[in-house]
Amino acid sequence: MSQKTACQLILSHRDFVIINKPAGMDFHGHQDADDYVLGVADWVAESLGMHKLWSVHRLDKMTSGLLILATSSTAAAQFGELFKQHQIQKYYLAVADKKPKKKQGWIKGDMAAARRGSFKLLPSKSHPAVTQFISTSVLPKLRLFLLKPYTGRTHQLRVAMKSLGAPILGDQRYQNQQQAQQFDRGYLHAFALQFNWQGEAISVTLAPTEGELFQKPELQSQIQQWVAGITSRELF
């Protein structure tokens, strides 16, 4: 992902900004063959002409969508408390081509490290990752999922989808790699955020702007229905 990619600012607040993270952008900065590639927080700060921004949560490289960055260490600490207390509601969109074991409900289980940086879902529930979801068939062999995580474990949604027997399309870690490489991106998008900030209700939804499958009219129609449902708090 080129650092010349434009930063899409979704919401600007004195204490934070919310941006649309592009799919394929590494969250953390790293050195590549020719140059140092900025992490998301530094890339956004540079793009917006700001001195510094603080990360308060993260999105995987393949995941696009809504990301909060604090404008001060004080605000970052306050966000940390909100996340710790599960006071920030997050919703994600995902696409799969396999029929899941169930069409809606809960995915709960402990997560454990697997091979090569992957994770797996266990049947035990000592400290479970918890996700609620609904799904609908939008085209033959294509199903759209709306996922709401209640915990924030690494790869939680990607592992949850695999546990349903419906890995996210384009996910080169949890889908068959040869199949995943056929897609133009990993089809996971941070779709909506809702939280209360010092007495102010914040609610933001953002339909995905990248990905051939996300742009299909049948998916766009369903996404807009879910926008309305989230805005009116009729879902979950």
C-alpha atoms as a printed R data frame, in Angstrom:
    type eleno elety resid chain resno       x       y      z
1   ATOM     1    CA   MET     A     1   0.000   0.000  0.000
2   ATOM     2    CA   SER     A     2   1.526   3.256 -1.132
3   ATOM     3    CA   GLN     A     3   1.986   6.007  1.401
4   ATOM     4    CA   LYS     A     4   0.702   8.351 -1.310
5   ATOM     5    CA   THR     A     5  -2.787   6.920 -0.799
6   ATOM     6    CA   ALA     A     6  -5.078   9.727  0.304
7   ATOM     7    CA   CYS     A     7  -6.309   9.667  3.899
8   ATOM     8    CA   GLN     A     8 -10.113   9.692  4.043
9   ATOM     9    CA   LEU     A     9 -11.188  11.619  7.133
10  ATOM    10    CA   ILE     A    10 -14.653  10.531  8.294
11  ATOM    11    CA   LEU     A    11 -15.027  12.516 11.538
12  ATOM    12    CA   SER     A    12 -12.885  15.179 13.165
13  ATOM    13    CA   HIS     A    13 -13.295  15.894 16.890
14  ATOM    14    CA   ARG     A    14 -11.075  17.871 19.241
15  ATOM    15    CA   ASP     A    15 -10.124  14.661 21.071
16  ATOM    16    CA   PHE     A    16  -9.993  12.173 18.181
17  ATOM    17    CA   VAL     A    17 -10.341  11.563 14.479
18  ATOM    18    CA   ILE     A    18 -12.063   8.673 12.735
19  ATOM    19    CA   ILE     A    19 -10.636   7.662  9.377
20  ATOM    20    CA   ASN     A    20 -11.267   5.054  6.700
21  ATOM    21    CA   LYS     A    21  -8.231   2.776  6.810
22  ATOM    22    CA   PRO     A    22  -7.455   1.379  3.343
23  ATOM    23    CA   ALA     A    23  -7.382  -2.370  2.828
24  ATOM    24    CA   GLY     A    24  -3.829  -3.676  2.451
25  ATOM    25    CA   MET     A    25  -2.205  -1.043  4.679
26  ATOM    26    CA   ASP     A    26  -0.031  -2.305  7.539
27  ATOM    27    CA   PHE     A    27  -1.137  -0.937 10.898
28  ATOM    28    CA   HIS     A    28   2.425  -0.702 12.222
29  ATOM    29    CA   GLY     A    29   5.327   1.042 10.540
30  ATOM    30    CA   HIS     A    30   8.088  -1.085  9.018
31  ATOM    31    CA   GLN     A    31  11.196  -0.947  6.884
32  ATOM    32    CA   ASP     A    32  10.792  -2.266  3.349
33  ATOM    33    CA   ALA     A    33  13.492  -2.742  0.709
34  ATOM    34    CA   ASP     A    34  13.703   0.928 -0.244
35  ATOM    35    CA   ASP     A    35  12.160   3.052  2.476
36  ATOM    36    CA   TYR     A    36  10.513   3.181  5.875
37  ATOM    37    CA   VAL     A    37   6.754   2.724  5.563
38  ATOM    38    CA   LEU     A    38   4.756   4.744  8.084
39  ATOM    39    CA   GLY     A    39   2.288   3.068 10.399
40  ATOM    40    CA   VAL     A    40  -1.342   4.159 10.201
41  ATOM    41    CA   ALA     A    41  -1.209   6.695 13.062
42  ATOM    42    CA   ASP     A    42   1.876   8.456 11.657
43  ATOM    43    CA   TRP     A    43   0.494   8.289  8.103
44  ATOM    44    CA   VAL     A    44  -2.783   9.924  9.167
45  ATOM    45    CA   ALA     A    45  -0.996  12.588 11.241
46  ATOM    46    CA   GLU     A    46   1.242  13.451  8.306
47  ATOM    47    CA   SER     A    47  -1.718  13.470  5.886
48  ATOM    48    CA   LEU     A    48  -3.767  15.770  8.129
49  ATOM    49    CA   GLY     A    49  -0.868  18.046  9.084
50  ATOM    50    CA   MET     A    50  -1.032  17.042 12.749
51  ATOM    51    CA   HIS     A    51   1.948  16.635 15.064
52  ATOM    52    CA   LYS     A    52   0.977  13.254 16.561
53  ATOM    53    CA   LEU     A    53  -1.921  10.839 16.875
54  ATOM    54    CA   TRP     A    54  -2.341   7.960 19.328
55  ATOM    55    CA   SER     A    55  -3.585   4.491 18.394
56  ATOM    56    CA   VAL     A    56  -6.422   3.247 20.616
57  ATOM    57    CA   HIS     A    57  -7.358   0.077 18.690
58  ATOM    58    CA   ARG     A    58  -6.128  -1.609 15.534
59  ATOM    59    CA   LEU     A    59  -7.254  -3.157 12.275
60  ATOM    60    CA   ASP     A    60  -5.471  -6.012 10.508
61  ATOM    61    CA   LYS     A    61  -3.637  -5.255  7.271
62  ATOM    62    CA   MET     A    62  -6.380  -6.743  5.098
63  ATOM    63    CA   THR     A    63  -9.188  -4.946  6.955
64  ATOM    64    CA   SER     A    64 -10.540  -1.625  5.735
65  ATOM    65    CA   GLY     A    65 -12.822   0.824  7.477
66  ATOM    66    CA   LEU     A    66 -13.413   2.906 10.548
67  ATOM    67    CA   LEU     A    67 -10.468   3.519 12.851
68  ATOM    68    CA   ILE     A    68 -10.279   5.863 15.853
69  ATOM    69    CA   LEU     A    69  -7.067   7.775 16.568
70  ATOM    70    CA   ALA     A    70  -6.774  10.004 19.650
71  ATOM    71    CA   THR     A    71  -5.330  13.507 19.426
72  ATOM    72    CA   SER     A    72  -3.727  13.388 22.916
73  ATOM    73    CA   SER     A    73  -2.372  10.872 25.379
74  ATOM    74    CA   THR     A    74  -5.163  11.864 27.790
75  ATOM    75    CA   ALA     A    75  -7.842  11.045 25.238
76  ATOM    76    CA   ALA     A    76  -6.038   7.811 24.360
77  ATOM    77    CA   ALA     A    77  -6.173   6.750 28.018
78  ATOM    78    CA   GLN     A    78  -9.883   7.540 28.151
79  ATOM    79    CA   PHE     A    79 -10.487   5.431 25.057
80  ATOM    80    CA   GLY     A    80  -8.510   2.654 26.690
81  ATOM    81    CA   GLU     A    81 -10.990   2.670 29.575
82  ATOM    82    CA   LEU     A    82 -13.970   2.684 27.198
83  ATOM    83    CA   PHE     A    83 -12.609  -0.329 25.334
84  ATOM    84    CA   LYS     A    84 -11.781  -2.099 28.608
85  ATOM    85    CA   GLN     A    85 -15.353  -1.565 29.805
86  ATOM    86    CA   HIS     A    86 -16.805  -2.673 26.425
87  ATOM    87    CA   GLN     A    87 -18.395   0.736 25.943
88  ATOM    88    CA   ILE     A    88 -17.489   1.044 22.254
89  ATOM    89    CA   GLN     A    89 -19.775  -0.891 19.928
90  ATOM    90    CA   LYS     A    90 -18.104  -2.103 16.721
91  ATOM    91    CA   TYR     A    91 -19.683  -3.710 13.672
92  ATOM    92    CA   TYR     A    92 -17.920  -5.366 10.741
93  ATOM    93    CA   LEU     A    93 -18.908  -6.643  7.311
94  ATOM    94    CA   ALA     A    94 -17.477  -9.848  5.859
95  ATOM    95    CA   VAL     A    95 -18.084 -11.895  2.716
96  ATOM    96    CA   ALA     A    96 -17.835 -15.680  2.341
97  ATOM    97    CA   ASP     A    97 -18.741 -18.190 -0.343
98  ATOM    98    CA   LYS     A    98 -19.353 -21.147  1.957
99  ATOM    99    CA   LYS     A    99 -22.589 -21.944  3.783
100 ATOM   100    CA   PRO     A   100 -21.940 -21.400  7.514
101 ATOM   101    CA   LYS     A   101 -22.763 -23.972 10.177
102 ATOM   102    CA   LYS     A   102 -25.447 -21.537 11.356
103 ATOM   103    CA   LYS     A   103 -26.819 -18.386  9.750
104 ATOM   104    CA   GLN     A   104 -26.888 -16.222 12.871
105 ATOM   105    CA   GLY     A   105 -26.168 -16.307 16.565
106 ATOM   106    CA   TRP     A   106 -23.050 -16.342 18.726
107 ATOM   107    CA   ILE     A   107 -19.492 -17.589 18.321
108 ATOM   108    CA   LYS     A   108 -17.815 -18.148 21.674
109 ATOM   109    CA   GLY     A   109 -14.607 -19.895 22.639
110 ATOM   110    CA   ASP     A   110 -11.107 -19.481 23.961
111 ATOM   111    CA   MET     A   111  -8.487 -18.629 21.359
112 ATOM   112    CA   ALA     A   112  -5.071 -20.238 21.195
113 ATOM   113    CA   ALA     A   113  -1.987 -19.679 19.092
114 ATOM   114    CA   ALA     A   114  -1.618 -22.013 16.136
115 ATOM   115    CA   ARG     A   115   1.114 -22.337 13.519
116 ATOM   116    CA   ARG     A   116   2.863 -19.432 11.799
117 ATOM   117    CA   GLY     A   117   1.142 -16.626 13.674
118 ATOM   118    CA   SER     A   118  -2.386 -17.941 13.209
119 ATOM   119    CA   PHE     A   119  -4.953 -18.613 15.925
120 ATOM   120    CA   LYS     A   120  -7.651 -21.206 16.475
121 ATOM   121    CA   LEU     A   121 -10.945 -21.301 18.351
122 ATOM   122    CA   LEU     A   122 -11.192 -23.825 21.191
123 ATOM   123    CA   PRO     A   123 -14.337 -25.450 22.618
124 ATOM   124    CA   SER     A   124 -13.395 -24.244 26.109
125 ATOM   125    CA   LYS     A   125 -14.732 -20.939 27.440
126 ATOM   126    CA   SER     A   126 -12.421 -19.897 30.281
127 ATOM   127    CA   HIS     A   127 -11.708 -16.460 28.764
128 ATOM   128    CA   PRO     A   128 -13.684 -16.667 25.522
129 ATOM   129    CA   ALA     A   129 -13.654 -14.480 22.480
130 ATOM   130    CA   VAL     A   130 -17.284 -13.499 21.917
131 ATOM   131    CA   THR     A   131 -18.878 -12.471 18.614
132 ATOM   132    CA   GLN     A   132 -22.517 -12.053 17.615
133 ATOM   133    CA   PHE     A   133 -23.480 -12.209 13.942
134 ATOM   134    CA   ILE     A   134 -26.211 -12.299 11.353
135 ATOM   135    CA   SER     A   135 -25.831 -13.291  7.725
136 ATOM   136    CA   THR     A   136 -27.816 -13.363  4.517
137 ATOM   137    CA   SER     A   137 -27.411 -14.869  1.061
138 ATOM   138    CA   VAL     A   138 -26.952 -12.041 -1.430
139 ATOM   139    CA   LEU     A   139 -26.000 -13.994 -4.562
140 ATOM   140    CA   PRO     A   140 -25.581 -17.674 -5.420
141 ATOM   141    CA   LYS     A   141 -22.647 -18.942 -3.319
142 ATOM   142    CA   LEU     A   142 -22.096 -15.502 -1.801
143 ATOM   143    CA   ARG     A   143 -23.118 -14.582  1.739
144 ATOM   144    CA   LEU     A   144 -22.763 -11.251  3.540
145 ATOM   145    CA   PHE     A   145 -22.119 -11.237  7.297
146 ATOM   146    CA   LEU     A   146 -22.608  -8.522  9.895
147 ATOM   147    CA   LEU     A   147 -20.337  -9.221 12.863
148 ATOM   148    CA   LYS     A   148 -20.336  -7.589 16.286
149 ATOM   149    CA   PRO     A   149 -17.357  -8.483 18.495
150 ATOM   150    CA   TYR     A   150 -17.771  -8.146 22.256
151 ATOM   151    CA   THR     A   151 -14.094  -8.855 22.909
152 ATOM   152    CA   GLY     A   152 -11.006  -7.677 21.064
153 ATOM   153    CA   ARG     A   153  -8.733 -10.651 20.459
154 ATOM   154    CA   THR     A   154  -6.167 -10.777 17.666
155 ATOM   155    CA   HIS     A   155  -7.740 -12.190 14.470
156 ATOM   156    CA   GLN     A   156 -10.973 -12.752 16.404
157 ATOM   157    CA   LEU     A   157 -13.404 -12.245 13.513
158 ATOM   158    CA   ARG     A   158 -11.244 -14.072 10.991
159 ATOM   159    CA   VAL     A   159 -10.994 -17.089 13.301
160 ATOM   160    CA   ALA     A   160 -14.708 -16.887 14.107
161 ATOM   161    CA   MET     A   161 -15.604 -17.012 10.420
162 ATOM   162    CA   LYS     A   162 -13.315 -19.979  9.838
163 ATOM   163    CA   SER     A   163 -14.908 -21.764 12.807
164 ATOM   164    CA   LEU     A   164 -18.275 -21.402 11.056
165 ATOM   165    CA   GLY     A   165 -16.864 -23.194  8.024
166 ATOM   166    CA   ALA     A   166 -17.074 -19.940  6.057
167 ATOM   167    CA   PRO     A   167 -13.635 -18.269  5.989
168 ATOM   168    CA   ILE     A   168 -13.525 -14.671  4.778
169 ATOM   169    CA   LEU     A   169 -12.860 -14.398  1.064
170 ATOM   170    CA   GLY     A   170  -9.372 -13.163  0.272
171 ATOM   171    CA   ASP     A   171  -8.036 -13.966  3.741
172 ATOM   172    CA   GLN     A   172  -4.684 -15.500  2.887
173 ATOM   173    CA   ARG     A   173  -4.161 -16.758  6.423
174 ATOM   174    CA   TYR     A   174  -7.471 -18.481  7.166
175 ATOM   175    CA   GLN     A   175  -8.841 -19.269  3.708
176 ATOM   176    CA   ASN     A   176  -7.153 -21.715  1.363
177 ATOM   177    CA   GLN     A   177  -4.259 -19.568  0.135
178 ATOM   178    CA   GLN     A   178  -4.621 -20.480 -3.534
179 ATOM   179    CA   GLN     A   179  -8.306 -19.566 -3.416
180 ATOM   180    CA   ALA     A   180  -7.650 -16.403 -1.410
181 ATOM   181    CA   GLN     A   181  -5.209 -15.102 -4.009
182 ATOM   182    CA   GLN     A   182  -8.013 -14.983 -6.569
183 ATOM   183    CA   PHE     A   183  -9.635 -12.041 -4.787
184 ATOM   184    CA   ASP     A   184  -8.664  -8.386 -4.987
185 ATOM   185    CA   ARG     A   185  -8.662  -7.943 -1.196
186 ATOM   186    CA   GLY     A   186  -9.547  -9.587  2.097
187 ATOM   187    CA   TYR     A   187 -13.272  -9.032  2.519
188 ATOM   188    CA   LEU     A   188 -13.451  -7.686  6.076
189 ATOM   189    CA   HIS     A   189 -14.535  -4.082  6.685
190 ATOM   190    CA   ALA     A   190 -14.969  -2.089  9.917
191 ATOM   191    CA   PHE     A   191 -18.475  -0.858  9.192
192 ATOM   192    CA   ALA     A   192 -19.826   1.071 12.205
193 ATOM   193    CA   LEU     A   193 -18.843   2.572 15.554
194 ATOM   194    CA   GLN     A   194 -21.082   3.724 18.399
195 ATOM   195    CA   PHE     A   195 -19.945   5.161 21.722
196 ATOM   196    CA   ASN     A   196 -20.571   7.944 24.199
197 ATOM   197    CA   TRP     A   197 -17.794  10.506 24.487
198 ATOM   198    CA   GLN     A   198 -18.097  12.757 27.531
199 ATOM   199    CA   GLY     A   199 -21.877  12.927 27.183
200 ATOM   200    CA   GLU     A   200 -21.863  13.161 23.379
201 ATOM   201    CA   ALA     A   201 -23.336  10.241 21.444
202 ATOM   202    CA   ILE     A   202 -21.074   9.268 18.533
203 ATOM   203    CA   SER     A   203 -22.484   7.010 15.798
204 ATOM   204    CA   VAL     A   204 -20.688   6.506 12.492
205 ATOM   205    CA   THR     A   205 -21.341   4.064  9.664
206 ATOM   206    CA   LEU     A   206 -19.245   3.659  6.536
207 ATOM   207    CA   ALA     A   207 -20.013   1.350  3.632
208 ATOM   208    CA   PRO     A   208 -16.898  -0.165  2.045
209 ATOM   209    CA   THR     A   209 -15.424   1.757 -0.871
210 ATOM   210    CA   GLU     A   210 -12.872  -0.878 -1.961
211 ATOM   211    CA   GLY     A   211 -13.383  -4.356 -3.359
212 ATOM   212    CA   GLU     A   212 -15.211  -5.619 -6.435
213 ATOM   213    CA   LEU     A   213 -17.545  -7.861 -4.426
214 ATOM   214    CA   PHE     A   214 -18.511  -5.108 -1.974
215 ATOM   215    CA   GLN     A   215 -19.572  -2.936 -4.943
216 ATOM   216    CA   LYS     A   216 -22.049  -5.447 -6.350
217 ATOM   217    CA   PRO     A   217 -25.581  -3.952 -6.258
218 ATOM   218    CA   GLU     A   218 -26.965  -6.878 -4.265
219 ATOM   219    CA   LEU     A   219 -24.391  -6.371 -1.512
220 ATOM   220    CA   GLN     A   220 -24.774  -2.596 -1.559
221 ATOM   221    CA   SER     A   221 -28.528  -2.949 -1.095
222 ATOM   222    CA   GLN     A   222 -28.118  -5.206  1.936
223 ATOM   223    CA   ILE     A   223 -25.409  -2.974  3.398
224 ATOM   224    CA   GLN     A   224 -27.729   0.034  3.222
225 ATOM   225    CA   GLN     A   225 -30.439  -1.937  5.051
226 ATOM   226    CA   TRP     A   226 -27.963  -2.684  7.801
227 ATOM   227    CA   VAL     A   227 -26.892   0.976  7.941
228 ATOM   228    CA   ALA     A   228 -30.498   1.842  8.735
229 ATOM   229    CA   GLY     A   229 -30.746  -0.960 11.298
230 ATOM   230    CA   ILE     A   230 -27.585   0.080 13.122
231 ATOM   231    CA   THR     A   231 -28.526   3.768 13.086
232 ATOM   232    CA   SER     A   232 -31.930   2.981 14.622
233 ATOM   233    CA   ARG     A   233 -30.339   0.401 16.966
234 ATOM   234    CA   GLU     A   234 -32.700  -2.313 15.703
235 ATOM   235    CA   LEU     A   235 -29.921  -4.854 15.081
236 ATOM   236    CA   PHE     A   236 -28.476  -6.968 17.911
